Amino acid sequence: MKTYSARETDIQRRWLVVDAEGKTLGRLAAQVASVLKGKHKPMYTPHMDTGDHVIVLNAAKVRLTGTKPEKKTYFHHTLYPGGATHTKIAEVLEKHPERVVMKAVRGMMPKNRLGDAMFRKLKVYAGTEHPHEAQQPETWNIEA
């Protein structure tokens, strides 16, 4: 039995559109990360980027469960003394909803150059409009 390894010429990328309205953030991010990696394809190869492009719409209407809106915080440090900041996820969701989805998906991607390349195929928008109609994206229904 031989192990299959995908070639760059074999990879065919599709554009998928996901509506995040009412979807749970973590479950949505896990499924989007899986598609960006290419794990949904039979030709998946761990050391290659075989994934598809994903467009996430309505990021502002994503659902946070439990006490996450009040308790979950994002940490940032400026590397100066006293430069630590904690921002509640509800504040970020209100001002920059795209960042909440992008940060959740980024945390589920590989932490290397290949993960960076895969992550660049993610496009997130707060509303329903996007500039990728020329790519003829397909609607993708997820169970999140």
Backbone as JSON Lines, residues from 0, in Angstrom:
{"i":0,"aa":"M","n":[0.84,-1.18,0.0],"ca":[0.0,0.0,0.0],"c":[0.89,1.25,0.0]}
{"i":1,"aa":"K","n":[0.6,2.18,-0.87],"ca":[1.39,3.39,-0.97],"c":[0.68,4.55,-0.28]}
{"i":2,"aa":"T","n":[1.45,5.45,0.28],"ca":[0.9,6.64,0.91],"c":[0.73,7.71,-0.15]}
{"i":3,"aa":"Y","n":[-0.45,8.29,-0.22],"ca":[-0.72,9.34,-1.2],"c":[-0.23,10.67,-0.68]}
{"i":4,"aa":"S","n":[0.45,11.41,-1.51],"ca":[0.89,12.76,-1.17],"c":[0.45,13.68,-2.31]}
{"i":5,"aa":"A","n":[-0.31,14.69,-1.98],"ca":[-0.84,15.6,-3.0],"c":[0.27,16.42,-3.63]}
{"i":6,"aa":"R","n":[0.1,16.72,-4.91],"ca":[1.02,17.61,-5.62],"c":[0.35,18.98,-5.76]}
{"i":7,"aa":"E","n":[1.14,19.97,-5.98],"ca":[0.62,21.33,-6.14],"c":[-0.31,21.42,-7.34]}
{"i":8,"aa":"T","n":[-0.06,20.64,-8.38],"ca":[-0.9,20.68,-9.58],"c":[-2.24,19.99,-9.36]}
{"i":9,"aa":"D","n":[-2.32,19.09,-8.37],"ca":[-3.57,18.37,-8.1],"c":[-4.57,19.18,-7.29]}
{"i":10,"aa":"I","n":[-4.12,20.21,-6.6],"ca":[-4.96,20.96,-5.67],"c":[-5.91,21.88,-6.43]}
{"i":11,"aa":"Q","n":[-7.19,21.74,-6.16],"ca":[-8.2,22.62,-6.72],"c":[-8.9,23.33,-5.56]}
{"i":12,"aa":"R","n":[-8.81,24.64,-5.54],"ca":[-9.39,25.41,-4.44],"c":[-10.75,25.96,-4.83]}
{"i":13,"aa":"R","n":[-11.69,25.86,-3.89],"ca":[-13.02,26.43,-4.08],"c":[-13.16,27.63,-3.14]}
{"i":14,"aa":"W","n":[-14.15,28.44,-3.39],"ca":[-14.5,29.55,-2.51],"c":[-15.83,29.21,-1.85]}
{"i":15,"aa":"L","n":[-15.86,29.23,-0.53],"ca":[-17.06,28.88,0.22],"c":[-17.52,30.07,1.06]}
{"i":16,"aa":"V","n":[-18.83,30.27,1.13],"ca":[-19.41,31.36,1.92],"c":[-20.15,30.74,3.11]}
{"i":17,"aa":"V","n":[-19.87,31.25,4.31],"ca":[-20.51,30.78,5.53],"c":[-21.24,31.94,6.17]}
{"i":18,"aa":"D","n":[-22.48,31.72,6.57],"ca":[-23.24,32.73,7.31],"c":[-23.11,32.41,8.79]}
{"i":19,"aa":"A","n":[-22.48,33.32,9.56],"ca":[-22.2,33.08,10.97],"c":[-23.34,33.5,11.88]}
{"i":20,"aa":"E","n":[-24.43,33.97,11.33],"ca":[-25.53,34.45,12.16],"c":[-26.11,33.33,13.01]}
{"i":21,"aa":"G","n":[-26.07,33.51,14.33],"ca":[-26.61,32.53,15.25],"c":[-25.74,31.32,15.52]}
{"i":22,"aa":"K","n":[-24.57,31.23,14.88],"ca":[-23.67,30.1,15.07],"c":[-22.81,30.33,16.31]}
{"i":23,"aa":"T","n":[-22.49,29.26,17.01],"ca":[-21.61,29.33,18.17],"c":[-20.18,29.57,17.69]}
{"i":24,"aa":"L","n":[-19.48,30.51,18.32],"ca":[-18.17,30.95,17.85],"c":[-17.16,29.81,17.75]}
{"i":25,"aa":"G","n":[-17.0,29.03,18.79],"ca":[-15.99,27.97,18.79],"c":[-16.25,26.88,17.78]}
{"i":26,"aa":"R","n":[-17.5,26.48,17.65],"ca":[-17.83,25.43,16.68],"c":[-17.67,25.91,15.26]}
{"i":27,"aa":"L","n":[-18.05,27.15,15.01],"ca":[-17.85,27.75,13.7],"c":[-16.37,27.81,13.37]}
{"i":28,"aa":"A","n":[-15.56,28.29,14.32],"ca":[-14.11,28.43,14.1],"c":[-13.45,27.09,13.83]}
{"i":29,"aa":"A","n":[-13.86,26.05,14.54],"ca":[-13.27,24.73,14.35],"c":[-13.54,24.19,12.95]}
{"i":30,"aa":"Q","n":[-14.77,24.36,12.47],"ca":[-15.1,23.86,11.15],"c":[-14.45,24.69,10.04]}
{"i":31,"aa":"V","n":[-14.37,26.0,10.24],"ca":[-13.7,26.86,9.25],"c":[-12.21,26.53,9.2]}
{"i":32,"aa":"A","n":[-11.58,26.31,10.35],"ca":[-10.16,25.96,10.38],"c":[-9.91,24.64,9.67]}
{"i":33,"aa":"S","n":[-10.81,23.69,9.83],"ca":[-10.67,22.4,9.17],"c":[-10.72,22.54,7.65]}
{"i":34,"aa":"V","n":[-11.61,23.4,7.16],"ca":[-11.72,23.62,5.71],"c":[-10.5,24.38,5.18]}
{"i":35,"aa":"L","n":[-10.01,25.35,5.95],"ca":[-8.82,26.09,5.52],"c":[-7.6,25.17,5.42]}
{"i":36,"aa":"K","n":[-7.52,24.18,6.31],"ca":[-6.41,23.21,6.27],"c":[-6.57,22.21,5.14]}
{"i":37,"aa":"G","n":[-7.82,21.93,4.74],"ca":[-8.07,20.96,3.69],"c":[-8.42,19.59,4.23]}
{"i":38,"aa":"K","n":[-8.74,19.48,5.51],"ca":[-9.02,18.18,6.11],"c":[-10.33,17.57,5.63]}
{"i":39,"aa":"H","n":[-11.17,18.34,4.97],"ca":[-12.43,17.82,4.46],"c":[-12.26,17.13,3.11]}
{"i":40,"aa":"K","n":[-11.07,17.17,2.54],"ca":[-10.82,16.59,1.23],"c":[-10.11,15.24,1.37]}
{"i":41,"aa":"P","n":[-10.39,14.31,0.48],"ca":[-9.69,13.02,0.54],"c":[-8.21,13.14,0.21]}
{"i":42,"aa":"M","n":[-7.81,14.21,-0.47],"ca":[-6.41,14.38,-0.85],"c":[-5.6,15.13,0.22]}
{"i":43,"aa":"Y","n":[-6.14,15.28,1.43],"ca":[-5.46,16.02,2.5],"c":[-4.05,15.48,2.72]}
{"i":44,"aa":"T","n":[-3.1,16.39,2.75],"ca":[-1.71,16.07,3.03],"c":[-1.24,17.05,4.1]}
{"i":45,"aa":"P","n":[-0.74,16.56,5.24],"ca":[-0.42,17.45,6.36],"c":[0.63,18.53,6.07]}
{"i":46,"aa":"H","n":[1.57,18.24,5.2],"ca":[2.65,19.21,4.95],"c":[2.37,20.14,3.78]}
{"i":47,"aa":"M","n":[1.13,20.11,3.24],"ca":[0.78,20.99,2.13],"c":[-0.53,21.71,2.42]}
{"i":48,"aa":"D","n":[-0.71,22.85,1.8],"ca":[-1.94,23.63,1.94],"c":[-2.91,23.17,0.86]}
{"i":49,"aa":"T","n":[-3.83,22.27,1.23],"ca":[-4.81,21.75,0.28],"c":[-6.2,22.35,0.5]}
{"i":50,"aa":"G","n":[-6.32,23.32,1.39],"ca":[-7.61,23.86,1.8],"c":[-8.23,24.82,0.81]}
{"i":51,"aa":"D","n":[-9.48,25.19,1.12],"ca":[-10.26,26.1,0.3],"c":[-10.29,27.49,0.92]}
{"i":52,"aa":"H","n":[-10.74,28.46,0.13],"ca":[-10.95,29.82,0.62],"c":[-12.3,29.87,1.33]}
{"i":53,"aa":"V","n":[-12.36,30.59,2.45],"ca":[-13.61,30.68,3.2],"c":[-13.95,32.15,3.44]}
{"i":54,"aa":"I","n":[-15.2,32.53,3.15],"ca":[-15.71,33.86,3.41],"c":[-16.76,33.74,4.5]}
{"i":55,"aa":"V","n":[-16.53,34.42,5.63],"ca":[-17.48,34.38,6.74],"c":[-18.25,35.7,6.75]}
{"i":56,"aa":"L","n":[-19.58,35.6,6.67],"ca":[-20.44,36.78,6.69],"c":[-21.17,36.86,8.03]}
{"i":57,"aa":"N","n":[-21.66,38.05,8.36],"ca":[-22.42,38.3,9.59],"c":[-21.62,37.95,10.84]}
{"i":58,"aa":"A","n":[-20.35,38.33,10.87],"ca":[-19.52,38.05,12.05],"c":[-20.03,38.77,13.28]}
{"i":59,"aa":"A","n":[-20.73,39.87,13.09],"ca":[-21.26,40.63,14.22],"c":[-22.4,39.88,14.93]}
{"i":60,"aa":"K","n":[-22.99,38.88,14.27],"ca":[-24.13,38.17,14.84],"c":[-23.75,36.78,15.33]}
{"i":61,"aa":"V","n":[-22.46,36.53,15.55],"ca":[-22.01,35.24,16.06],"c":[-22.44,35.12,17.52]}
{"i":62,"aa":"R","n":[-22.67,33.89,17.99],"ca":[-23.21,33.66,19.32],"c":[-22.11,33.24,20.29]}
{"i":63,"aa":"L","n":[-22.1,33.85,21.47],"ca":[-21.21,33.47,22.56],"c":[-22.06,32.83,23.65]}
{"i":64,"aa":"T","n":[-21.65,31.67,24.12],"ca":[-22.46,30.94,25.09],"c":[-22.03,31.24,26.52]}
{"i":65,"aa":"G","n":[-22.93,30.99,27.44],"ca":[-22.62,31.11,28.86],"c":[-22.28,32.53,29.27]}
{"i":66,"aa":"T","n":[-21.23,32.67,30.09],"ca":[-20.82,33.97,30.61],"c":[-19.65,34.56,29.82]}
{"i":67,"aa":"K","n":[-19.38,34.03,28.62],"ca":[-18.24,34.53,27.84],"c":[-18.32,36.03,27.53]}
{"i":68,"aa":"P","n":[-19.5,36.58,27.17],"ca":[-19.52,38.02,26.88],"c":[-19.05,38.89,28.04]}
{"i":69,"aa":"E","n":[-19.28,38.47,29.27],"ca":[-18.87,39.27,30.42],"c":[-17.48,38.91,30.93]}
{"i":70,"aa":"K","n":[-17.09,37.63,30.82],"ca":[-15.87,37.17,31.49],"c":[-14.66,36.95,30.58]}
{"i":71,"aa":"K","n":[-14.87,36.54,29.33],"ca":[-13.74,36.24,28.46],"c":[-13.04,37.53,28.04]}
{"i":72,"aa":"T","n":[-11.71,37.54,28.16],"ca":[-10.92,38.72,27.8],"c":[-9.8,38.34,26.85]}
{"i":73,"aa":"Y","n":[-9.38,39.3,26.06],"ca":[-8.2,39.17,25.21],"c":[-7.07,39.93,25.89]}
{"i":74,"aa":"F","n":[-5.89,39.31,25.94],"ca":[-4.73,39.9,26.6],"c":[-3.77,40.43,25.55]}
{"i":75,"aa":"H","n":[-3.23,41.62,25.8],"ca":[-2.22,42.21,24.92],"c":[-1.2,42.92,25.79]}
{"i":76,"aa":"H","n":[0.07,42.8,25.43],"ca":[1.12,43.49,26.18],"c":[2.0,44.24,25.19]}
{"i":77,"aa":"T","n":[2.33,45.49,25.53],"ca":[3.12,46.33,24.64],"c":[4.62,46.08,24.78]}
{"i":78,"aa":"L","n":[5.02,45.23,25.73],"ca":[6.41,44.93,26.08],"c":[7.08,46.08,26.82]}
{"i":79,"aa":"Y","n":[6.31,47.04,27.28],"ca":[6.79,48.08,28.16],"c":[6.25,47.77,29.56]}
{"i":80,"aa":"P","n":[6.96,48.21,30.6],"ca":[6.45,47.97,31.96],"c":[5.05,48.58,32.14]}
{"i":81,"aa":"G","n":[4.15,47.8,32.67],"ca":[2.78,48.26,32.87],"c":[1.97,48.31,31.6]}
{"i":82,"aa":"G","n":[2.44,47.67,30.53],"ca":[1.78,47.75,29.23],"c":[0.77,46.66,28.97]}
{"i":83,"aa":"A","n":[0.31,45.98,30.01],"ca":[-0.66,44.9,29.82],"c":[-2.08,45.48,29.72]}
{"i":84,"aa":"T","n":[-2.83,44.97,28.76],"ca":[-4.23,45.37,28.63],"c":[-5.1,44.12,28.5]}
{"i":85,"aa":"H","n":[-6.26,44.15,29.13],"ca":[-7.25,43.09,29.03],"c":[-8.51,43.72,28.44]}
{"i":86,"aa":"T","n":[-8.97,43.19,27.3],"ca":[-10.15,43.72,26.63],"c":[-11.23,42.64,26.62]}
{"i":87,"aa":"K","n":[-12.42,42.98,27.07],"ca":[-13.51,42.0,27.08],"c":[-13.95,41.7,25.66]}
{"i":88,"aa":"I","n":[-14.33,40.46,25.45],"ca":[-14.73,40.03,24.11],"c":[-15.98,40.77,23.63]}
{"i":89,"aa":"A","n":[-16.84,41.17,24.55],"ca":[-18.06,41.91,24.16],"c":[-17.69,43.26,23.56]}
{"i":90,"aa":"E","n":[-16.65,43.92,24.09],"ca":[-16.21,45.2,23.54],"c":[-15.63,45.02,22.14]}
{"i":91,"aa":"V","n":[-14.83,43.99,21.95],"ca":[-14.23,43.74,20.63],"c":[-15.33,43.37,19.63]}
{"i":92,"aa":"L","n":[-16.29,42.57,20.07],"ca":[-17.39,42.17,19.19],"c":[-18.22,43.37,18.75]}
{"i":93,"aa":"E","n":[-18.32,44.36,19.62],"ca":[-19.08,45.56,19.3],"c":[-18.34,46.46,18.32]}
{"i":94,"aa":"K","n":[-17.02,46.64,18.53],"ca":[-16.24,47.56,17.7],"c":[-15.69,46.9,16.43]}
{"i":95,"aa":"H","n":[-15.12,45.71,16.56],"ca":[-14.48,45.01,15.44],"c":[-14.9,43.54,15.45]}
{"i":96,"aa":"P","n":[-16.11,43.21,15.01],"ca":[-16.58,41.83,15.09],"c":[-15.76,40.85,14.25]}
{"i":97,"aa":"E","n":[-15.11,41.33,13.19],"ca":[-14.31,40.44,12.35],"c":[-13.15,39.86,13.14]}
{"i":98,"aa":"R","n":[-12.58,40.65,14.04],"ca":[-11.41,40.22,14.81],"c":[-11.72,39.06,15.73]}
{"i":99,"aa":"V","n":[-12.93,39.0,16.25],"ca":[-13.31,37.92,17.17],"c":[-13.29,36.59,16.42]}
{"i":100,"aa":"V","n":[-13.87,36.55,15.24],"ca":[-13.9,35.32,14.44],"c":[-12.49,34.98,13.96]}
{"i":101,"aa":"M","n":[-11.74,35.96,13.5],"ca":[-10.39,35.71,13.0],"c":[-9.49,35.18,14.11]}
{"i":102,"aa":"K","n":[-9.59,35.74,15.31],"ca":[-8.76,35.29,16.41],"c":[-9.12,33.87,16.83]}
{"i":103,"aa":"A","n":[-10.4,33.52,16.8],"ca":[-10.83,32.17,17.16],"c":[-10.31,31.15,16.14]}
{"i":104,"aa":"V","n":[-10.39,31.49,14.85],"ca":[-9.91,30.58,13.81],"c":[-8.39,30.48,13.85]}
{"i":105,"aa":"R","n":[-7.72,31.61,14.06],"ca":[-6.26,31.62,14.09],"c":[-5.71,30.73,15.2]}
{"i":106,"aa":"G","n":[-6.41,30.69,16.32],"ca":[-5.97,29.85,17.42],"c":[-6.07,28.37,17.12]}
{"i":107,"aa":"M","n":[-6.82,27.99,16.09],"ca":[-6.99,26.59,15.74],"c":[-6.16,26.18,14.53]}
{"i":108,"aa":"M","n":[-5.33,27.1,14.03],"ca":[-4.49,26.81,12.88],"c":[-3.08,26.43,13.35]}
{"i":109,"aa":"P","n":[-2.3,25.76,12.49],"ca":[-0.92,25.45,12.85],"c":[-0.11,26.72,13.09]}
{"i":110,"aa":"K","n":[0.81,26.66,14.05],"ca":[1.61,27.83,14.42],"c":[2.94,27.82,13.66]}
{"i":111,"aa":"N","n":[2.87,27.91,12.34],"ca":[4.08,27.94,11.52],"c":[3.77,28.66,10.2]}
{"i":112,"aa":"R","n":[4.72,28.64,9.28],"ca":[4.53,29.34,8.01],"c":[3.38,28.76,7.19]}
{"i":113,"aa":"L","n":[3.21,27.45,7.27],"ca":[2.12,26.82,6.55],"c":[0.77,27.27,7.11]}
{"i":114,"aa":"G","n":[0.68,27.4,8.44],"ca":[-0.53,27.9,9.07],"c":[-0.82,29.34,8.67]}
{"i":115,"aa":"D","n":[0.22,30.15,8.52],"ca":[0.05,31.53,8.07],"c":[-0.52,31.57,6.65]}
{"i":116,"aa":"A","n":[0.0,30.69,5.79],"ca":[-0.48,30.65,4.4],"c":[-1.93,30.19,4.34]}
{"i":117,"aa":"M","n":[-2.28,29.23,5.18],"ca":[-3.66,28.74,5.22],"c":[-4.61,29.83,5.74]}
{"i":118,"aa":"F","n":[-4.16,30.56,6.75],"ca":[-4.99,31.58,7.38],"c":[-5.29,32.74,6.43]}
{"i":119,"aa":"R","n":[-4.39,33.0,5.49],"ca":[-4.61,34.1,4.54],"c":[-5.8,33.85,3.61]}
{"i":120,"aa":"K","n":[-6.28,32.62,3.56],"ca":[-7.43,32.3,2.7],"c":[-8.75,32.58,3.4]}
{"i":121,"aa":"L","n":[-8.7,33.1,4.61],"ca":[-9.92,33.43,5.36],"c":[-10.27,34.9,5.18]}
{"i":122,"aa":"K","n":[-11.51,35.16,4.82],"ca":[-12.03,36.53,4.68],"c":[-13.25,36.65,5.58]}
{"i":123,"aa":"V","n":[-13.25,37.63,6.47],"ca":[-14.34,37.79,7.44],"c":[-14.95,39.18,7.28]}
{"i":124,"aa":"Y","n":[-16.28,39.26,7.28],"ca":[-16.99,40.53,7.14],"c":[-18.1,40.6,8.18]}
{"i":125,"aa":"A","n":[-18.3,41.79,8.74],"ca":[-19.29,41.99,9.8],"c":[-20.71,41.89,9.25]}
{"i":126,"aa":"G","n":[-20.93,42.3,8.02],"ca":[-22.27,42.28,7.44],"c":[-22.43,41.2,6.39]}
{"i":127,"aa":"T","n":[-23.38,41.42,5.48],"ca":[-23.67,40.41,4.46],"c":[-23.01,40.7,3.12]}
{"i":128,"aa":"E","n":[-22.39,41.85,2.97],"ca":[-21.76,42.22,1.7],"c":[-20.29,41.8,1.68]}
{"i":129,"aa":"H","n":[-19.83,41.31,0.51],"ca":[-18.41,40.98,0.34],"c":[-18.01,41.23,-1.11]}
{"i":130,"aa":"P","n":[-16.71,41.54,-1.34],"ca":[-16.25,41.88,-2.69],"c":[-15.73,40.69,-3.49]}
{"i":131,"aa":"H","n":[-16.17,39.47,-3.2],"ca":[-15.61,38.28,-3.85],"c":[-16.59,37.58,-4.78]}
{"i":132,"aa":"E","n":[-17.5,38.32,-5.38],"ca":[-18.47,37.73,-6.29],"c":[-17.81,37.19,-7.55]}
{"i":133,"aa":"A","n":[-16.68,37.76,-7.96],"ca":[-16.0,37.31,-9.17],"c":[-15.47,35.88,-9.02]}
{"i":134,"aa":"Q","n":[-15.24,35.44,-7.79],"ca":[-14.74,34.08,-7.56],"c":[-15.87,33.04,-7.57]}
{"i":135,"aa":"Q","n":[-17.09,33.47,-7.7],"ca":[-18.27,32.6,-7.74],"c":[-18.3,31.65,-6.54]}
{"i":136,"aa":"P","n":[-18.38,32.21,-5.33],"ca":[-18.35,31.35,-4.13],"c":[-19.62,30.53,-3.98]}
{"i":137,"aa":"E","n":[-19.45,29.34,-3.38],"ca":[-20.57,28.44,-3.12],"c":[-21.02,28.64,-1.67]}
{"i":138,"aa":"T","n":[-22.3,28.51,-1.43],"ca":[-22.83,28.61,-0.08],"c":[-22.54,27.3,0.64]}
{"i":139,"aa":"W","n":[-22.05,27.42,1.87],"ca":[-21.68,26.25,2.66],"c":[-22.47,26.28,3.95]}
{"i":140,"aa":"N","n":[-23.32,25.3,4.16],"ca":[-24.13,25.22,5.37],"c":[-23.41,24.34,6.38]}
{"i":141,"aa":"I","n":[-23.17,24.88,7.57],"ca":[-22.51,24.1,8.61],"c":[-23.49,23.87,9.75]}
{"i":142,"aa":"E","n":[-23.21,22.9,10.57],"ca":[-24.1,22.5,11.65],"c":[-23.73,23.16,12.97]}
{"i":143,"aa":"A","n":[-22.91,24.18,12.97],"ca":[-22.43,24.76,14.24],"c":[-23.56,25.38,15.04]}
